[in-house]
Amino acid sequence: MRRLMVTAFMTLDGVVQAPGGPGEDDSGGFPFGGWSFHFWDEQMGQVMAQVMGKPFDLVLGRRTYDIFAAYWPNAPEEAGAKPLNDATKYVASRGTPSLTWDRSVQIEGDVAEGVARLKGEDGPELQVHGSGNLIQTLMANGLIDEYRLWTFPVVLGAGKRLFADGTIPSALRLTDSTVSTTGVVIGTYEPAGDVPIGSFA
């Protein structure tokens, strides 16, 4: 069995839309593209290098795939480029995209069923980066084994959220954490079953 890991950059109010730059995803008139940029420090780079430092394949939504495919094949000397370029990229798309990035494969049929099949195969872990809409589908079908959530000290008040309305209630267990010099809390969580209910009364 292959484990599926989600890495997401999000604000304190849960927004995951367009952390990397203006124009990344301005749907809904979102005006804050690039909100994560000025928080990046060396420690965060080290953590990301650890994430990318072991064999993995990618599971990506179409929009994130297009962003990655436009950059990484053309920047082979950048830190992190080789593992991304070497990975097999499984792409979730309702259309018939032109997958020009080497080792790219469209997930055929139902996305949840396709990812479940991938998890049942032998191979390296499956990593999801960005891909907010895809993550909603994976959560709804119980396919995520680990969340790596990078919570940035900023509040936007609008934008696409990781845990949006309709998210299935569930508990998470914190398994690791660190804090960057800029106040970004990097937490690793695993699903922990149903939400425990109690009372202080």
N, C-alpha and C positions, 0 to 999 in steps of 0.2 A: 504493500500500500504506500502511496505517495502522500505526504502531508501537504496541505495547501495553506500558505501564509499570506496574509493581507498586510501590506504596508501602506499607511495613509497619513498624510499631513493634514491636520485639522486645527481649527481655531478653538478657543475656549467654549464658544457656543456651537461647536460641532460642524462648522462649515468646511467642506473639502474642495470647493470649486476653485479652479484656476490658481493654485498656490504658486506656480512657477513663473508666471508672467502675464502681462496684458495681452489679450487676444487668445489666450490658451483656451478659454471657454467663457465667452461673454453672453451666453444665452440668458434670457430673462433680464437683460440690461445690466448684468453684474459689473460693477465699476471697480472692483478691488483686485483684479488679476495681478499676481505677483506679490501677494501679501506675506509670503514666507521668506522672501529673498534676503532681507536685511537682518534676519535672525541667524543666518548660517554661520557656524564657527568650526574650528578644527576638530573639536570633539564630535560634532555631528557627522563630519566627514569620516571619522574613524569608525563610528557605529555603522554607517552605511557601507563602508568597506568590509566590515565583518559580515553584514547581510549578503553582500555580493561575493564573499570570499570562498564560498563552497558551491559545488555544482547545483544548478537550478535551471528550470525552464520557466517561461513566463505564460501567464494567462491574462490577456488584456482585452478591454473593451475597444471598440473601433476608434473612438476619439483619441484615447491614450496611445493606441498603436500608431495612429497617424502622426502624433506629436513625436513619439520616440523614433519612428522610421524616418522622419524628416531630418533628424539630428544625428543619432548615434552612428549610422553607417558612414557618415561624413566626418566624424570626429574620432578616428580610431586611436589617437594618442591620448585622449582625455581619460582621466581616472574613471574606472568603471566601464569603459567602452567595451573592452574585450569580452568580459562575461556576458554582457547584454547582447553583443553581436553573435557570440557563440551559442547562446541559448536557443532552444526551439521556442518559437513564439506561437501560442495558440490564441486565435483571435475570435472573439464573439461578435458577430455582426448579422443583422437581419438581411442585409443585401449581399451583393457579390463583389466584395472589395478587391482591388488590385493589390495583392500582397507582394511588394517588391523587395522587402527586407529579407535577406537570406534566412532560411530555416523558418519561414512563416507558414502556418497552416490554419485554415479556417475551421472552426468547430462546427461540424455539420449537425443539422437538426436542432432539437431542443438543447439550449445551452446547459441547463442544469444536468440533464442526462449525459451530455458530452463531457462535462467536467467530472462527473461521477465516474465515467469510464476511464478518464485519464488518471484519476486517483487510484483506480484499481490496477493500473499497470505498474510494471517495474520501471524505475527511473529516479532521477533526482527530485527534490522537492519542487513544488509548484509555487511560484511567487506572483502575487497580484500587486501592481503599483497603480495608483490613481484609479481610473475605471470605476467611478462612483456608481453608475447605473448597474454595472455588472456585479459589484459587491452586494447591492440590494438583492439581486437574484440568488447569489451564493448564500447570503445569510438566511433568506427565506427557505432555502432547501437544506440547511444544516451542513453545508459543505466546507466551512472554514474551520481549520484546526488551530490557528493561531493568529492573533491580531498584534501587529506592531504599530502602535499609535503614537505619533509625534504631535503633541499638543502645544501649540504656539500661544504665547501670552498676548493675544489680540482678540477682540470681539468685533464682528462685522454686522450682525443683526439681520443679514440677508444672504442668500446663496444656497446652493445644494448642500445638504447635510448628510453625514455618514449614517447616523441613526435617525432616519427621517420618519415621518408619520407612517404607520403601518409596519414598523419593525417588530418582529416577533419578540416579546419579552423574554429575557434570559439573563442568567448570572454569568459573570466573568471572574476568573481568578488571575490576579497579578502574579507573574512568575519572574519578572525582572524589571528594573527601572534605573534610569539615570537622568540627570538634569544637565543641560548644556550651560555654558557661561552666559548665554543670552536668555535663559529661563525657559527653554523648550524642554518639556517633560516627555521623555521617551519611555513608554511603558509597553511591556510585552504581556499579553493576556491570552488565556485559554478559555474556551467555553466551559461553564461549570454547572450546567443543568438549569432547572427552573429557578425563578426568582424566589428566594426564601422570604417568607412573610412572618412578622412577629409584632409585638406590641410592648411599649414601655409602661402601659397602664398597670 
